[in-house]
Amino acid sequence: MITELSQKQSLRPLILVSIMLAMFMSAIEATIVTTALPSIAAELGGFSLYSWVFAVYLFMQAVTVPIYGKLADLYGRKPVFTFGVICFLIGSILCGFAPNMLLLIVFRFIQGLGAGAVQPIAITIIGDIYSMEERGKIQGYLASVWGFSAIIGPTLGGFLVEYINWSWVFWINIPIGIIALCGILVFLKEDFEKKKHKIDYIGTILLVVFISALMILLLRGGVTWPWLSGPVFLIVFLTAFAFVLFMLQEKTTEEPIMPMWIWKYRLILVANVVSLITGILLMGISNFLPTFVQGVMERSPKEAGFVLALMSIGWPIASTIASKTMIKFGFQNVARFGTVFLILGSSLFLFINQQNGVIFGGIGAFLIGIGMGLTSTIFTVSIQSSVEWNNRGVVTASNMFMRMMGTTIGASLFGGIINTRMIQYLEKVQLSEEIDLNLDLTNHILDPEKRKELSSGVVQALQDGLTFSLHTVYTIVFVLAIISFILVNYMPKAPQYNSTKVTNR
């Protein structure tokens, strides 16, 4: 069975390069798609489905991360990683051919099914072949991947959308993924002990039902159905019922996909809960900042991408700093410092408007990137250092799951808030001209050509409605940043483990 230092030293750099390519594929996907989506929505239509493009992708990531983490501990890292990359590439190819928003959402579902394995298993492999002291330095290398993708991704995305075709924001993944996959298949050697295992199918199904119901509730509640209605009550019951059954199943099954023992230790508990909160916070900024810049400020996709890129630039810078300072200053202190930056960054978004959007949005995004880089690096290294090899996959996956669960909740929650608040605002607007102000009309302000077809009064009403809706989102983001700061203070100062379990309580 592979351990931290059993991998041949000469092969580790080649494995690291393959891992970095896989991480780059995941990172550039985020920056390109987020920047390009307003233009995609303008062409394909269906602004009410806008959040589903993010939510369904993040949903599949969140659902499959703990499953892949458990499978990686049971059957090895290589086969799970291979399946994930292949599935991701198939989904990417299909997304580029999507003729409408509905099919794009279906293909993003497939892409997310593969994405759930790429990042957590890549990070787990790094945890296997490098010691804790080396891992901090390697985390800095991985963080630099996000910095590079942040610089090239938005610019490349804007170029592809404006001058070629938006399909290429998905197809750009194909050569990168193939090279990364070949590197892992050739250079990663796993001497894995094959044993008979039991897969927690019941737990998997219950987890899918729980997250699916929660996502539907957040996206459609108050939009398709009133909050105080029969369908909403039914979905709330289904969500709670599936969650309770999942918890009971994981406590009693022999090999659970989400072992309950990991939640008994303060380090993992705090790291995972804060990761959930910061995942929600992240979606409040990254999903709708390009929409604000393009729709309200009437700037180009390249400019929107640049503003959002500042977050991704701040992230790797902070991650590198965290990797070099966490031993000297302590895990808790560095994580606490990260949440301070989250508060500072989110506070600027409370004052964003049509005049200062680029300045406040850019600085705020950069500060939030700093905060995310500091906290995420600390959480990853600390929980990996808290357990032995055969539990490392599942605890790494648990942290990734909570962060992705946060992004899923955030995309669904804030998407529902945007839709609800836009509807409420437009219903109150009285225009002299005879035009039905509705949610789907928002598609027009995302496209410069379609925007010209509307009168100045209609454009201003839609832009004011979007600004009004986003201020609600940014207020929630600010509150979440404060909560994350409070929780980090309960984090233990340093991780350590014995031969079987976490000992730092």
Secondary structure, 3 states (H helix, E strand, C coil): CCCCCCCCCCCHHHHHHHHHHHHHHHHHHHHHHHHHHHHHHHHHCCHHHHHHHHHHHHHHHHHHHHHHHHHHHHHCHHHHHHHHHHHHHHHHHHHHCCCCHHHHHHHHHHHHHHHHHHHHHHHHHHHHHCCHHHHHHHHHHHHHHHHHHHHHHHHHHHHHHHHCCCCHHHHCHHHHHHHHHHHHHHHCCCCCCCCCCCCCHHHHHHHHHHHHHHHHHHHHECCCECCCCHHHHHHHHHHHHHHHHHHHHHHHCCCCCCCHHHHHCHHHHHHHHHHHHHHHHHHHHHCCHHHHHHHHCCCCHHHHHHHHHHHHHHHHHHHHHHHHHHHHHCHHHHHHHHHHHHHHHHHHHCCCCCCCHHHHHHHHHHHHHHHHHHHHHHHHHHHHCCCCHHHHHHHHHHHHHHHHHHHHHHHHHHHHHHHHHHHHHHHHCCCCCCCCCCHHHHHHHCCHHHHCCCCHHHHHHHHHHHHHHHHHHHHHHHHHHHHHHHHHCCCCCCCCECCCCECCC
